[in-house]
Amino acid sequence: MSMLVLGLGLWVCAHLLKRLFPKLRANLGKLGKPLVAIAIAAGLVLMILGYRATEVESIYVLPFWVWYLNNIMMLAALVLLDAGRVKGVLRSKIRHPMLSGVVVWSVAHLLVNGDTPSIVLFGGLAVWALAEMLIINRSEGAWIPPEAGSIGRDLRLLLIASILYAIIVAIHAWLGYSVFVAF
């Protein structure tokens, strides 16, 4: 569990460094971006290894129908993760689409994974994303939505997210995890 918590801590600290400690981040100069990228990558590796190495203790099991909700939420999360970059309608409606996508992704995983490492990992990432949104809102003030683009771009994003979703399902199956209802 300690490797998982350390990885989560590295991830969170690296992402919050610029907002919480701007002078420290600025003092790092040209080394700042590579150091932050290394910390994020190391955090990700530690989270994955720590998650896989942590003893699984089931805390809760939700009804089978949450698996359907999970799959719908995962597709929505994939759309949100890239919605801020795509000049469609969606990006003009949501201030933090990528961070919102992380929250949806985390909650979706918590619906179907009620074990200790999942609660730490997915719960921790959800808390980080929500905290990041609050910090950004506080530091940047009122949000001025960007001009809405075309719905066609959002539909293309949905198509790409659907293809990516199918790839992720295949990778999960290859790793031995079922993303569909397990009776």
C-alpha positions in Angstrom: 0.0 0.0 0.0 2.9 2.4 0.7 4.0 2.3 -2.9 0.5 3.2 -4.0 0.3 6.1 -1.6 3.7 7.3 -2.5 2.8 7.2 -6.2 -0.4 9.1 -5.6 1.5 11.6 -3.5 4.0 12.2 -6.2 1.2 12.6 -8.8 -0.7 15.1 -6.7 2.4 17.1 -5.6 3.8 17.4 -9.1 0.4 18.5 -10.5 -0.2 21.1 -7.7 3.4 22.5 -7.6 2.7 25.2 -10.1 -0.5 26.4 -8.4 0.5 26.1 -4.8 4.2 27.0 -5.0 4.6 29.2 -8.1 7.9 30.7 -6.9 9.4 27.3 -6.3 8.2 26.2 -9.7 9.6 29.4 -11.4 13.0 29.0 -9.6 13.4 25.5 -11.2 13.7 27.3 -14.5 14.1 25.2 -17.6 14.5 22.1 -15.4 11.0 22.6 -14.0 9.0 21.0 -16.8 11.2 17.9 -17.1 11.3 17.4 -13.4 7.5 17.7 -13.1 7.1 15.3 -16.0 9.5 12.8 -14.3 7.7 13.1 -11.0 4.3 12.5 -12.7 5.6 9.5 -14.7 7.2 8.1 -11.5 4.0 8.7 -9.6 2.1 6.8 -12.3 4.4 3.9 -12.3 4.3 3.7 -8.5 0.5 3.9 -8.5 0.3 1.0 -11.0 2.9 -1.2 -9.3 1.5 -0.3 -5.8 -2.1 -1.0 -6.9 -1.1 -4.4 -8.3 1.0 -5.3 -5.2 -1.5 -4.2 -2.5 -3.5 -7.0 -0.8 -7.1 -6.8 -1.9 -9.6 -6.5 0.9 -13.2 -6.1 -0.2 -15.0 -3.2 1.6 -18.2 -3.1 -0.4 -20.0 -4.7 -3.3 -22.6 -2.7 -5.1 -25.5 -4.3 -7.2 -24.8 -5.7 -10.6 -26.5 -2.9 -12.5 -23.7 -0.4 -11.5 -21.6 -2.2 -14.1 -23.8 -0.7 -16.8 -23.6 2.7 -15.2 -19.8 2.2 -15.0 -19.5 1.6 -18.7 -21.6 4.6 -19.6 -19.6 6.8 -17.2 -16.3 5.5 -18.7 -17.4 6.6 -22.2 -18.4 10.0 -20.8 -15.0 10.3 -19.0 -13.2 9.6 -22.3 -15.2 12.4 -24.0 -14.5 14.8 -21.1 -10.8 14.1 -21.0 -10.4 15.6 -24.5 -13.3 18.0 -24.6 -11.3 21.0 -23.6 -9.0 20.6 -26.6 -11.8 20.0 -29.2 -13.4 23.2 -30.4 -17.0 21.9 -30.0 -20.0 22.9 -28.0 -19.0 20.9 -24.9 -15.9 22.9 -24.0 -18.0 26.0 -23.7 -20.2 24.4 -21.1 -17.7 22.8 -18.7 -14.9 24.8 -17.1 -12.7 21.8 -16.3 -13.5 19.1 -18.8 -10.3 17.1 -18.2 -10.5 17.2 -14.4 -14.2 16.5 -14.6 -13.3 13.5 -16.7 -10.9 12.2 -14.0 -13.7 12.6 -11.4 -16.2 10.6 -13.6 -13.5 8.0 -14.4 -12.7 7.6 -10.7 -16.3 7.4 -9.5 -17.0 4.9 -12.3 -14.2 2.7 -11.1 -15.3 3.0 -7.4 -18.7 1.7 -8.4 -17.3 -1.6 -9.5 -14.2 -1.9 -7.3 -14.9 -1.8 -3.6 -11.6 -3.0 -2.4 -8.9 -1.2 -0.4 -6.4 -0.4 -3.2 -9.2 0.8 -5.5 -10.6 3.1 -2.9 -7.2 4.6 -2.2 -6.3 5.0 -5.9 -9.6 6.1 -7.5 -10.8 7.9 -4.4 -7.4 9.7 -4.1 -7.4 10.7 -7.8 -11.0 12.0 -7.5 -10.1 14.1 -4.5 -7.1 15.5 -6.3 -9.1 16.4 -9.4 -11.8 18.2 -7.2 -9.1 20.0 -5.2 -7.3 21.1 -8.4 -10.6 22.5 -9.7 -11.2 24.5 -6.5 -7.6 25.8 -6.5 -7.9 26.9 -10.2 -11.3 28.5 -9.6 -9.9 30.4 -6.6 -6.7 31.6 -8.3 -8.3 32.4 -11.7 -11.6 33.9 -10.6 -14.7 33.9 -12.7 -14.8 31.7 -15.8 -15.3 33.2 -19.2 -16.4 30.3 -21.4 -14.7 30.0 -24.8 -16.8 30.5 -27.9 -18.8 27.4 -28.7 -17.7 25.5 -31.8 -19.7 23.1 -33.9 -21.6 20.1 -32.6 -20.0 18.1 -35.4 -16.6 18.3 -33.6 -18.3 17.0 -30.4 -19.8 14.1 -32.4 -16.4 13.3 -33.9 -15.0 13.4 -30.4 -17.7 10.9 -29.3 -16.7 8.6 -32.2 -13.0 8.7 -31.3 -13.8 8.2 -27.6 -15.9 5.2 -28.6 -13.1 3.7 -30.5 -10.7 4.4 -27.7 -13.2 2.8 -25.3 -13.2 -0.4 -27.3 -9.4 -0.5 -27.2 -9.4 0.1 -23.4 -12.0 -2.8 -23.0 -9.7 -5.0 -25.1 -6.6 -4.1 -23.0 -8.6 -4.7 -19.7 -9.6 -8.1 -21.1 -6.0 -8.9 -22.1 -4.9 -8.0 -18.5 -7.6 -10.3 -17.1 -10.2 -7.7 -16.0 -13.8 -7.9 -17.2 -15.4 -4.5 -17.7 -18.8 -6.1 -18.2 -21.2 -7.6 -15.6 -19.7 -10.5 -13.8 -22.4 -12.9 -12.7 
